[in-house]
Amino acid sequence: MKNALIRTSALALSLLATGVMAAVSPQEAAQLGTTLTPLGAEKAGNADGSIPAWTGGLKPGAAPVDSNGFLGNPFKDEKPLFVITAATVEQYKAKLSAGQLAMFKRYPDTYRIPVYQSHRTAWAPQAIYDAARKSAVTTESQNGGNDLKNFDQSRVYAFPIPKNGVEVVWNHMTRYRGTNYTRNHVQVVPQVNGAFTPVEMQDNAGFPQYMPDADPQQTSNILFYYKQAVTAPSRLAGSVTLVHETVDQIKEPRMAWSYNAGQRRVRRAPQVAYDGPGTAADGMRTADNGDMYNGAPDRYEWKLIGKKEMYIPYNEYQLQSPSLKYTDIIKPGHINPDYTRYELHRVWEVEATLRPGQRHIYAKRHMYFDEDTWALMGVDHYDSRGQLWRVAEGHNYNDFEHGINTWSAMAIYDLIAGRYLAMNLVNEARHAIAYDQPLTQNDFTPAALRNAGVR
């Protein structure tokens, strides 16, 4: 017994010294698919039934799909249960973020939140559920949660039963995004009066597990490859950014390159990280504002506050509809609330505070993650004075044909400047996002950038 105690103490000291946080036990992991959904959300609804139980999600065939791959709206006949306005916001503030409340004050005459019946539509393929369950018992975080150990090659849902704030963040960053895909979308930064010039982009994303030519040694620390080319307007067309997103960004930082069409040169792009400027964003977003949040978590302390019920953008099928034009959506101050949909859902609440000695234009981020999908749905960004500066909202929908949670739009509102950025708009694209693309590792080399940027 004495020797066993010595060995146990030695192991505990070793874990503390290396900063390793252990995976959950098999007994805890057994909750996945029983009391918890296969991805770690509570299966049960809430006490009054306003949040229903999860019963498997919305499956293929839930609504028509047009010839260009755009999904129909399974809830097109539903009407809002109620609409929150500046006049009524006080009675709902317990289920709203500080950022949402600030938007009502900034735009009292036009900002509103239409609240619909809640639907828990999320689902994923069985292989993803199996991978998440394996991650639960094998993945460990180390170096203060800044990198992962024993993360399965499936590369999804590192911590479906999280124990702290940074593990919740990792679930967002490792959530299932589908197979290799190509997407055409638009980013806009309207003037105060609502006038805008759309910036058209084409994204290609590749995942080593879906690449037949992927070299296991070269890709062992790769989460995904990402290439983004600007295709319009003409003054920006031909610029391309390439990212190799690593899992352990302490050991091997994100690798990024850019191709400038005017110079016809490929350069390393270390600015594509943290608070480096976002592509063609007119200073309205940082590199790590993409996907609501991305990249190495090492500059922040992550505090898990807990779970709460909140009105968040959800099932935004109308907002991605090809029946809408960008001029229908983009209005002065904020996107048009006539086409948004909010529902009551449980979220994980995490507060990120800049570590002493670290630099970032956002000193604090207050973040809300959907429990069913782990997608980051809302972020309140604070400056170094502690003032609420920017409010981000992720308008998501669940692709019922593929079992993927994705974006209709993401918006970042600057409360001080009175301007905003909206990205990932697809309404006027020729085709919806296309999965199962035959992308290879060679498509994501620096040498391939020049060909992607030819105009």
Secondary structure, 3 states (H helix, E strand, C coil): CHHHHHHHHHHHHHHHHHCCECCCCHHHHCCECCCECCCCCECCCCCCCCCCCCCCCCCCCCCCECCCCCECCCCCCCCCCEEECCCCHHHHHHHCCHHHHHHHHHCCCCCCEEECCCCCCCCCCHHHHHHHHHHHHHCEEECCCCEEECCCCCCCCCCCCCCCHHHHHHHHHCCCCCCCEEEEEEEECCCCCCCCCCEEEEEEEECHHHCCCCCHHHHCCEEEEEEEEEEECCCCCCCEEEEEEECCCCCCCCEEEEEECCCCEEEECCCCCCCCECCCCCCCCEHHHCCCCCCCCCCEEEEEEEEEEEEEECCCCHHHCCCCCHHHHECCCCECHHHCCEEEEEEEEEEEEECCCCCCCCCEEEEEEECCCCCEEEEEEECCCCCEEEEEEEEEEEECCCCEEEEEEEEEEECCCCEEEEEEECCCCCCCCECCCCCCHHHHCHHHHHHHCCC
